[in-house]
Amino acid sequence: MTSPAQLANDRARLEPLTRENFRHLEGVAAEPGLIRYSPGILHTPDGFNTYMERALEEAASGQSIPYLIRDLHAGQVAGSTRFMRIDQVNKVVEIGSTWLGSPFQGTGLNGAVKALMLAAAFGPLGFEKVVFRIDERNMRSRRAVEKLGARLEGTLRRDVYLQAGYKRNTCVYGLLREEWAERLHPGN
């Protein structure tokens, strides 16, 4: 699979995450609580380095395509996201590990990022289904993917350990290529 070098619209630009550019995320990542519903530690220097190195290792092995997010309206680096759990055989990919600094939350940036990623997933990348995995307590993220047309397919009970040993329940949402196309072109 050839990954898009860069994805962009009038609001957001996604640049492939590299060792050279991930340092631009340090300031945003230092904000405590950005990934409170996801595994890993981001706000400490060691946690940040471990998180980013894992993203780069997964990219090198073809398991994920991580991106740095730039908010073009603000002219700033805003966070990170990934295509992950790439399954070429079944044509399924997950969009996840998305986090934005608090100044960028609720501004429409996340929607612009997801639109870019869905267009790439269902277009040039050739996937037939996109999956989102979200902590069941994270109602903001759940509502956001529901707005995109994703459907709750089930809940994985006590599925993933988070910080301090808490084990979350994970809601799994799915969006099929034809459902996305119908949202873009109703009635066709």
C-alpha positions in Angstrom: 0.0 0.0 0.0 1.3 3.4 -0.9 0.4 6.0 1.7 -0.5 9.5 0.7 2.5 11.8 1.3 0.2 14.5 2.6 -3.5 15.1 2.9 -4.9 18.6 2.9 -8.1 20.6 2.7 -8.8 24.3 3.4 -8.7 23.7 7.2 -6.2 20.9 7.9 -3.0 19.4 6.6 -1.8 16.0 7.6 1.9 15.4 7.2 3.4 11.9 7.6 5.0 11.6 11.1 8.8 11.3 11.0 11.6 11.5 13.5 12.4 14.9 12.1 8.9 16.4 12.7 7.5 14.6 15.7 9.3 17.1 18.0 6.9 19.8 16.8 4.2 17.9 18.8 6.0 18.1 22.2 4.4 21.4 23.3 0.9 20.2 22.4 1.5 16.8 24.0 2.7 18.3 27.3 -0.9 19.2 28.1 -2.1 16.7 30.8 -5.2 14.7 30.0 -5.1 14.8 26.2 -5.3 11.0 25.9 -7.1 10.2 29.2 -9.4 7.7 27.4 -6.6 6.0 25.5 -3.6 3.8 26.4 -0.2 5.4 26.8 1.3 8.5 28.4 1.8 11.6 26.3 2.4 14.5 28.7 5.8 13.5 30.1 9.0 13.5 28.0 9.6 9.8 28.5 5.9 9.0 27.8 6.0 11.2 24.7 9.1 9.6 23.3 7.7 6.1 23.9 4.4 7.0 22.3 6.0 8.5 19.2 8.6 5.8 18.8 5.9 3.2 18.8 4.0 5.1 16.1 7.1 5.2 14.0 7.8 1.5 14.6 4.2 0.6 13.6 4.6 2.8 10.4 7.9 1.0 9.5 6.2 -2.4 9.8 3.2 -1.4 7.7 0.8 -1.5 10.7 -0.1 2.2 10.7 0.3 5.5 8.9 0.7 8.2 11.6 0.3 11.9 10.8 1.1 15.3 12.4 -2.0 17.6 12.2 -1.6 21.2 11.2 -4.5 23.6 11.7 -4.2 25.9 8.7 -6.5 28.5 10.2 -4.3 28.9 13.2 -1.1 28.2 11.4 0.0 25.8 14.2 0.7 22.1 14.8 -2.4 20.9 16.6 -2.0 17.2 17.3 -1.7 13.8 15.7 -3.8 10.9 14.2 -3.2 7.6 12.5 -4.5 5.0 10.1 -3.9 1.9 12.2 -4.7 -1.9 12.4 -4.3 -1.9 8.6 -5.9 -5.1 7.2 -5.1 -5.2 3.4 -6.6 -8.7 3.0 -10.1 -7.7 4.3 -9.8 -4.0 3.2 -10.4 -2.7 6.8 -8.6 0.1 8.5 -9.0 1.9 11.8 -8.7 5.7 12.3 -7.5 6.3 15.8 -4.8 7.6 18.2 -6.2 11.0 17.4 -5.5 13.8 19.8 -5.7 17.6 19.6 -4.5 20.3 22.0 -7.3 21.9 23.9 -7.2 25.2 21.9 -8.1 23.1 18.8 -10.9 21.1 20.3 -14.4 22.0 19.3 -13.2 24.2 16.4 -14.2 21.9 13.5 -10.6 20.8 13.0 -11.3 17.2 14.0 -14.1 17.0 11.5 -11.9 18.3 8.7 -9.2 15.8 9.7 -11.7 12.9 9.7 -13.0 14.0 6.3 -9.5 13.9 4.8 -8.8 10.5 6.3 -12.1 9.0 5.2 -11.7 10.3 1.6 -8.2 8.8 1.5 -9.3 5.5 3.1 -12.2 5.0 0.8 -10.5 6.5 -2.2 -6.8 6.0 -3.1 -6.1 3.6 -0.2 -8.9 1.3 -1.4 -10.4 0.3 2.0 -14.0 -0.9 2.2 -14.5 -0.3 5.9 -13.2 2.2 8.5 -13.3 1.3 12.2 -13.2 3.7 15.2 -12.5 2.3 18.8 -13.6 4.7 21.5 -13.7 4.5 25.3 -17.4 4.2 26.2 -17.1 7.1 28.6 -15.9 9.5 25.8 -19.2 10.8 24.7 -17.7 13.7 22.8 -15.7 11.4 20.5 -18.6 8.9 20.2 -21.0 11.7 19.0 -18.4 12.9 16.6 -18.0 9.6 14.8 -21.8 9.1 14.8 -22.1 12.5 13.0 -19.8 11.0 10.3 -22.3 8.1 9.8 -20.4 5.5 11.8 -22.6 2.9 13.5 -22.0 1.3 16.9 -21.2 -2.4 16.1 -20.6 -3.5 19.7 -18.8 -2.9 23.0 -15.7 -4.8 24.0 -15.9 -5.1 27.7 -12.9 -4.4 29.9 -10.8 -4.4 26.8 -7.8 -2.0 27.2 -5.7 -0.9 30.2 -5.3 2.8 30.7 -3.2 4.7 33.1 -3.4 3.7 36.8 -4.6 0.3 35.9 -8.2 1.2 34.8 -9.5 -1.2 32.2 -11.9 0.5 29.8 -14.8 -0.7 27.8 -14.3 0.0 24.1 -17.1 0.9 21.8 -16.4 -0.2 18.2 -17.9 1.8 15.4 -17.8 1.0 11.7 -18.4 2.9 8.5 -18.7 1.2 5.1 -17.5 2.7 1.9 -21.1 2.8 0.5 -22.4 4.5 3.6 -19.7 7.2 3.3 -20.5 7.6 -0.4 -24.3 8.0 0.4 -23.5 10.7 2.9 -21.5 12.6 0.2 -24.0 12.1 -2.6 -27.4 11.4 -1.1 -29.8 9.7 -3.5 -27.2 8.5 -5.9 
